């Protein structure tokens, strides 16, 4: 079950899902590049490692988004507890110029619960956008994180 935390801010999104799997399995799906790419929908080669400071890029594999590049800089990793990265608010489109792309922070927190593992995803930084762009960007990414939390839950359940 996915839950949303609603607040009046347009700066952040928070989604939680309980995954019926041990925390170690969820952590592996989040932090192993190949596993991450599978459920997140981005082509990453096996040589890329998620370590703090690493910049990771790969082509999106979602239908209609194959021309976009996922580009993230890993920020923090506390094994089986916290994983975070910073990424441009919009996926990189090689045909466009990007001078001042707002960079958002995405934080995954894992918590052991009776049913398995609660994964909470928080994305923040939307208030860097002009006022008229905040709510639409927040809505778009809220929908995206709904899709992604379902994807990781299915992926981990299928691997168990």
C-alpha positions in Angstrom: 0.0 0.0 0.0 1.4 3.4 -1.0 0.7 6.4 1.2 1.2 10.1 0.4 2.0 12.7 3.0 0.0 15.8 2.1 1.2 19.2 3.3 0.6 22.7 2.0 4.1 23.0 0.7 4.9 22.8 -3.0 8.6 22.1 -2.2 8.4 18.4 -1.4 6.8 15.1 -2.2 6.7 12.2 0.2 5.6 8.7 -0.7 5.7 5.5 1.5 5.2 1.9 0.6 5.5 -1.2 2.7 7.3 -3.9 0.8 6.9 -7.5 2.0 10.6 -8.2 2.0 13.6 -7.9 4.3 15.3 -4.5 4.4 18.5 -6.0 2.8 16.5 -6.9 -0.4 15.0 -3.5 -0.7 18.4 -1.9 -0.1 19.9 -4.1 -2.8 17.2 -3.0 -5.3 17.9 0.7 -4.5 21.7 0.7 -4.5 22.8 -2.0 -7.1 23.0 -0.2 -10.4 21.7 -3.1 -12.4 18.8 -3.8 -10.0 18.0 -0.1 -9.8 17.9 0.3 -13.6 15.6 -2.6 -13.9 12.8 -1.3 -11.7 13.4 2.4 -12.2 13.4 2.1 -16.0 16.9 3.4 -16.9 19.7 1.6 -18.8 22.8 1.5 -16.5 25.8 -0.5 -17.4 27.2 -2.9 -14.8 30.4 -0.9 -14.2 28.6 2.0 -12.5 28.6 2.0 -8.8 26.4 3.9 -6.5 28.8 5.5 -4.0 28.7 9.0 -2.5 30.0 11.5 -5.0 29.5 9.3 -8.1 27.7 10.8 -11.0 25.5 8.2 -12.7 23.8 8.6 -16.1 21.7 6.3 -18.3 19.0 6.4 -20.9 15.5 6.1 -19.7 13.8 2.9 -21.0 10.1 4.0 -20.5 8.2 4.2 -23.8 8.3 7.7 -25.2 11.2 8.7 -22.9 14.0 6.9 -24.5 15.6 10.1 -25.7 16.0 11.4 -22.1 18.9 10.8 -19.8 18.7 10.1 -16.1 21.5 12.0 -14.4 22.1 11.8 -10.7 24.9 12.5 -8.2 24.9 10.1 -5.3 24.9 12.0 -2.1 24.5 9.8 0.9 24.5 6.1 1.7 23.9 4.6 5.2 23.5 0.9 4.5 20.0 -0.4 4.8 18.8 2.9 6.1 19.3 6.0 3.9 20.2 6.4 0.2 20.0 9.8 -1.5 20.9 11.6 -4.7 20.6 15.0 -6.4 19.2 15.2 -9.9 18.0 17.9 -12.3 14.3 18.6 -11.9 13.8 17.6 -15.6 15.4 14.6 -17.2 18.2 15.7 -19.5 17.1 16.1 -23.2 20.3 16.1 -25.3 18.6 18.4 -27.8 18.1 21.2 -25.3 20.4 23.7 -23.6 20.4 23.6 -19.8 21.9 26.6 -18.2 20.2 26.8 -14.8 18.4 23.5 -14.1 17.1 23.3 -10.6 18.6 20.4 -8.7 16.4 18.4 -6.4 17.3 16.1 -3.5 15.8 12.6 -3.5 16.0 10.6 -0.2 15.0 7.0 0.3 14.6 5.9 3.9 14.2 2.2 4.9 12.5 1.1 8.1 11.9 -2.4 9.3 8.2 -3.0 10.1 6.2 -6.1 11.0 5.1 -6.6 7.4 8.6 -6.2 6.0 10.2 -2.9 5.0 8.7 0.6 4.9 10.3 2.6 2.1 9.8 6.3 2.2 10.8 8.5 -0.7 11.1 12.3 -0.2 11.9 14.6 -3.1 12.5 18.3 -2.3 13.6 21.4 -4.0 10.6 22.4 -6.1 10.5 25.9 -4.6 13.6 26.7 -6.7 11.2 27.0 -9.6 9.3 30.1 -10.5 6.0 30.3 -8.6 3.9 29.3 -11.6 6.0 26.2 -12.2 6.1 24.7 -8.7 2.7 23.1 -8.5 2.8 21.5 -12.0 6.3 20.1 -11.4 5.3 18.8 -8.0 2.2 17.1 -9.4 4.2 15.5 -12.3 6.8 14.1 -9.9 4.1 13.0 -7.4 2.6 10.8 -10.1 6.1 9.6 -11.1 7.0 8.6 -7.5 3.6 6.7 -7.3 4.6 4.7 -10.3 8.2 4.1 -9.1 7.2 3.0 -5.6 4.8 0.5 -7.1 7.6 -0.6 -9.5 10.2 -1.3 -6.7 7.6 -3.1 -4.6 6.8 -5.4 -7.6 10.4 -5.8 -8.4 11.5 -6.8 -4.9 8.4 -9.1 -4.5 9.3 -10.8 -7.8 12.9 -11.4 -6.7 12.0 -12.8 -3.3 
